[in-house]
Amino acid sequence: MRQTSLPLILEPAELEHHLHDSNLLIVDLCNPQLYAQAHVPGAVNIAPQHLVAGTPPATGKLPPVKQLEELFSRLGYTGNEHIVVYDDEGGGWAGRFIWTLDVIGHKNYSYLNGGIHAWLKEGYRTENEPVQAEPTRVSLSIDPSVIASKDYILTRLENANTAIWDARSPAEYAGEKVLALRGGHIPGAINFEWTSAMDPARNYRIRENLPEILAGLGMSREKDIITHCQTHHRSGFTYLVAKVLGFNSVRAYDGSWSEWGNLADTPISQ
């Protein structure tokens, strides 16, 4: 069987060519009803709530290591796999999963460009039988270098080499739509809504002219990027995009606005 070496952004045609590779693990983060109707052959479905701690107010924070170990055990994870991940929403949960892989130090992974939308609309073969992996014994450790904490962000607010990418809607950014005790945005943060990075005309693939768009907003490749949204779900996709575009370094703020906006002493702009 072939061993797999695939690019970070994987087109459906290339994935189809590699479906039978021996070390491929395909992770589906779609709605369970959609998974039951049609999924990429061999894909294992997992629920997004397993990727988050779920503890208010910052429900999107990284879960305890034990929870992650249980999740990856259910996936049959050994650490030797090349993991391909996709979802049904343009890349939010898939990107969050890729950030999780970075957190546990797993570097061999790909994102199926366009997710299940591209796969289905372009006529690639599917299955509807659920796939269950043989559970494995998993022991994980955390790499903090891809995590931005509240305290870390506070030390970077005046740093010209750092750009904070706020992936929320313009209304949330402006404080017009308030989903925490306080509304607004982190001082200096740049708002570029996550869906703006997708191209609906190309079945929700990553937009091709993003480097120019982001550079025009003040996010050039030389910058260290910190990205967030409300719960680090939408910013899962912008984390992935920043990695694809080759920014100097990329971190995600898993506390996101649900933490920052619910604290009394964090600086806020509107």
C-alpha positions as CSV (number, residue, x, y, z in Angstrom):
1,M,0.0,0.0,0.0
2,R,1.1,3.5,-0.7
3,Q,2.4,5.8,2.0
4,T,0.9,9.2,1.9
5,S,2.6,12.6,1.4
6,L,0.0,15.2,0.6
7,P,-0.2,19.0,0.5
8,L,-1.8,21.1,3.2
9,I,-4.6,22.1,0.8
10,L,-5.8,19.0,-0.9
11,E,-8.1,19.0,-4.0
12,P,-10.8,16.4,-4.3
13,A,-9.3,14.8,-7.3
14,E,-6.0,14.2,-5.5
15,L,-7.8,12.8,-2.4
16,E,-9.7,10.4,-4.6
17,H,-6.5,9.1,-6.0
18,H,-5.1,8.4,-2.5
19,L,-8.3,7.0,-0.8
20,H,-6.7,3.5,-0.4
21,D,-3.4,4.7,1.0
22,S,-2.6,2.6,4.1
23,N,-1.8,5.5,6.5
24,L,-4.7,7.8,5.5
25,L,-7.2,8.8,8.2
26,I,-10.1,10.9,6.9
27,V,-12.0,12.9,9.5
28,D,-15.5,14.1,8.7
29,L,-16.9,17.0,10.9
30,C,-20.2,17.3,9.0
31,N,-23.7,17.2,10.4
32,P,-24.4,13.5,11.3
33,Q,-27.5,13.5,9.0
34,L,-25.4,14.5,6.1
35,Y,-22.7,12.0,7.0
36,A,-25.4,9.2,7.1
37,Q,-26.5,10.2,3.6
38,A,-23.1,10.6,1.9
39,H,-19.5,11.0,3.0
40,V,-16.0,10.5,1.6
41,P,-15.2,6.8,1.5
42,G,-13.6,5.7,4.7
43,A,-14.2,8.9,6.6
44,V,-14.9,8.8,10.3
45,N,-17.5,11.3,11.6
46,I,-16.9,13.1,14.9
47,A,-19.0,15.7,16.6
48,P,-17.5,19.2,16.9
49,Q,-18.3,19.5,20.6
50,H,-15.5,17.0,21.3
51,L,-13.0,19.7,20.2
52,V,-14.0,22.2,22.8
53,A,-14.1,22.3,26.6
54,G,-17.7,23.5,26.7
55,T,-17.3,25.3,30.0
56,P,-19.0,28.8,30.2
57,P,-18.3,31.5,29.5
58,A,-15.4,30.6,27.2
59,T,-16.9,27.4,25.9
60,G,-14.5,27.2,23.0
61,K,-11.4,26.8,25.0
62,L,-9.1,23.8,24.4
63,P,-10.5,20.8,26.3
64,P,-8.6,18.8,28.9
65,V,-5.9,16.5,27.6
66,K,-8.0,13.5,28.8
67,Q,-10.9,14.5,26.6
68,L,-8.6,14.9,23.6
69,E,-7.0,11.5,24.3
70,E,-10.5,9.9,24.4
71,L,-11.4,11.6,21.1
72,F,-8.2,10.5,19.3
73,S,-8.5,7.0,20.7
74,R,-12.0,6.7,19.1
75,L,-10.3,7.8,15.8
76,G,-7.8,4.9,16.0
77,Y,-5.0,7.4,16.2
78,T,-1.4,6.2,16.4
79,G,0.5,9.4,15.4
80,N,1.7,7.8,12.1
81,E,-1.3,8.8,10.0
82,H,-1.7,11.4,7.4
83,I,-5.0,13.0,8.4
84,V,-7.4,14.6,5.9
85,V,-10.2,16.7,7.4
86,Y,-13.3,18.3,6.0
87,D,-16.7,19.7,7.1
88,D,-19.9,21.0,5.5
89,E,-19.6,24.7,6.3
90,G,-16.6,26.0,4.5
91,G,-13.8,25.1,6.9
92,G,-14.6,26.3,10.4
93,W,-14.7,23.0,12.3
94,A,-12.1,21.5,9.9
95,G,-9.7,24.4,10.7
96,R,-10.4,24.0,14.4
97,F,-9.4,20.3,14.1
98,I,-6.2,21.3,12.3
99,W,-5.4,23.7,15.0
100,T,-6.0,20.8,17.5
101,L,-3.6,18.7,15.5
102,D,-1.0,21.5,15.8
103,V,-1.7,21.7,19.6
104,I,-0.9,17.9,20.0
105,G,2.1,18.2,17.7
106,H,0.7,16.2,14.8
107,K,2.0,17.8,11.6
108,N,1.0,15.4,8.8
109,Y,-2.4,16.7,7.7
110,S,-4.4,18.2,4.8
111,Y,-7.6,20.2,4.4
112,L,-10.0,19.0,1.7
113,N,-10.4,22.3,-0.2
114,G,-14.2,23.1,-0.4
115,G,-15.0,20.3,2.0
116,I,-18.0,18.1,1.3
117,H,-19.6,20.8,-0.8
118,A,-16.8,20.5,-3.5
119,W,-16.7,16.7,-3.1
120,L,-20.5,16.2,-3.7
121,K,-21.0,19.0,-6.3
122,E,-18.1,17.7,-8.4
123,G,-19.4,14.1,-8.4
124,Y,-16.8,12.2,-6.5
125,R,-17.9,8.8,-5.1
126,T,-19.4,8.6,-1.7
127,E,-20.4,6.0,0.9
128,N,-23.3,6.1,3.4
129,E,-22.3,3.3,5.8
130,P,-20.8,4.6,9.1
131,V,-17.1,4.0,9.6
132,Q,-15.8,3.1,13.1
133,A,-12.1,2.9,13.8
134,E,-10.5,0.4,16.2
135,P,-9.8,2.3,19.4
136,T,-6.1,2.9,20.3
137,R,-4.3,3.8,23.4
138,V,-3.4,7.5,23.1
139,S,-1.1,9.7,25.2
140,L,-0.9,13.3,24.2
141,S,1.1,16.4,25.2
142,I,0.3,20.1,24.4
143,D,2.4,22.5,22.3
144,P,1.6,26.0,23.6
145,S,3.3,27.7,20.7
146,V,0.0,27.8,18.6
147,I,-2.1,29.0,21.5
148,A,-2.7,32.7,22.3
149,S,-3.9,33.2,25.8
150,K,-5.5,36.4,27.1
151,D,-2.2,37.3,28.9
152,Y,-0.2,36.6,25.7
153,I,-2.4,39.0,23.7
154,L,-2.1,41.7,26.3
155,T,1.7,41.7,25.8
156,R,1.3,42.0,22.0
157,L,-1.2,44.8,21.7
158,E,1.5,47.4,20.9
159,N,3.7,45.1,18.8
160,A,3.9,46.3,15.2
161,N,4.9,42.8,14.1
162,T,1.7,41.3,15.4
163,A,-1.7,41.4,13.6
164,I,-4.9,40.2,15.4
165,W,-7.4,38.8,12.9
166,D,-10.9,39.1,14.2
167,A,-13.0,36.6,12.2
168,R,-16.4,37.7,13.5
169,S,-19.0,39.7,11.7
170,P,-18.7,43.4,11.3
171,A,-21.6,43.9,13.6
172,E,-19.9,42.0,16.4
173,Y,-16.6,43.8,15.8
174,A,-18.3,47.2,16.0
175,G,-20.1,46.3,19.2
176,E,-23.5,46.5,17.5
177,K,-24.2,42.8,18.1
178,V,-23.2,41.8,21.6
179,L,-22.7,38.2,22.5
180,A,-20.9,38.8,25.8
181,L,-21.1,41.1,28.8
182,R,-19.3,43.7,26.7
183,G,-19.2,44.3,22.9
184,G,-16.5,45.6,20.6
185,H,-13.1,44.3,19.7
186,I,-9.6,43.9,20.9
187,P,-7.7,47.2,20.4
188,G,-5.9,47.2,17.0
189,A,-7.6,44.0,15.8
190,I,-8.4,43.8,12.1
191,N,-11.9,42.6,11.1
192,F,-12.1,40.2,8.1
193,E,-15.1,37.9,8.5
194,W,-14.3,34.2,8.0
195,T,-16.8,33.6,5.2
196,S,-15.1,36.3,3.1
197,A,-12.1,34.0,2.8
198,M,-14.3,31.4,0.9
199,D,-15.2,31.4,-2.7
200,P,-18.8,30.2,-3.3
201,A,-18.3,30.3,-7.0
202,R,-15.6,27.6,-6.6
203,N,-17.6,25.4,-4.2
204,Y,-16.3,27.2,-1.1
205,R,-12.7,26.7,-1.7
206,I,-10.2,29.1,-0.2
207,R,-10.3,32.4,-2.1
208,E,-7.4,32.7,-4.4
209,N,-6.7,36.4,-4.1
210,L,-6.5,36.5,-0.3
211,P,-2.8,37.5,0.0
212,E,-3.6,40.8,-1.7
213,I,-6.8,41.4,0.2
214,L,-5.2,40.7,3.6
215,A,-2.1,42.7,2.9
216,G,-4.3,45.6,2.0
217,L,-5.9,45.3,5.5
218,G,-2.5,45.3,7.2
219,M,-2.0,41.5,7.4
220,S,1.2,40.8,5.4
221,R,3.1,37.5,5.5
222,E,5.8,39.0,7.7
223,K,3.4,39.4,10.6
224,D,2.7,37.2,13.5
225,I,-1.0,36.4,13.3
226,I,-3.3,35.9,16.3
227,T,-6.8,34.9,15.2
228,H,-10.1,34.6,17.1
229,C,-13.9,34.8,16.9
230,Q,-16.5,34.3,19.6
231,T,-15.5,30.7,20.5
232,H,-12.6,29.8,18.2
233,H,-14.9,28.0,15.7
234,R,-15.1,30.5,12.9
235,S,-11.4,31.4,13.5
236,G,-10.5,27.7,13.0
237,F,-10.8,28.5,9.3
238,T,-8.9,31.7,9.5
239,Y,-6.2,29.9,11.5
240,L,-5.9,27.4,8.6
241,V,-5.9,30.2,6.0
242,A,-3.1,32.0,7.7
243,K,-1.1,28.8,7.8
244,V,-1.8,28.2,4.1
245,L,-0.6,31.8,3.2
246,G,2.6,31.3,5.1
247,F,2.5,34.0,7.8
248,N,5.5,34.3,10.0
249,S,3.7,32.6,12.9
250,V,0.1,31.8,13.6
251,R,-1.7,31.4,16.9
252,A,-5.3,31.1,17.8
253,Y,-7.0,32.6,20.8
254,D,-9.2,29.8,22.0
255,G,-10.8,31.9,24.7
256,S,-11.8,34.3,22.0
257,W,-14.5,37.0,22.6
258,S,-16.5,34.8,24.9
259,E,-13.6,35.2,27.3
260,W,-12.3,38.7,26.5
261,G,-15.7,40.3,26.3
262,N,-16.9,38.7,29.6
263,L,-14.0,40.1,31.6
264,A,-14.3,43.4,33.4
265,D,-10.7,44.6,32.9
266,T,-9.7,43.7,29.3
267,P,-9.2,46.7,27.0
268,I,-11.9,47.1,24.3
269,S,-12.4,49.3,21.3
270,Q,-15.6,50.0,19.4
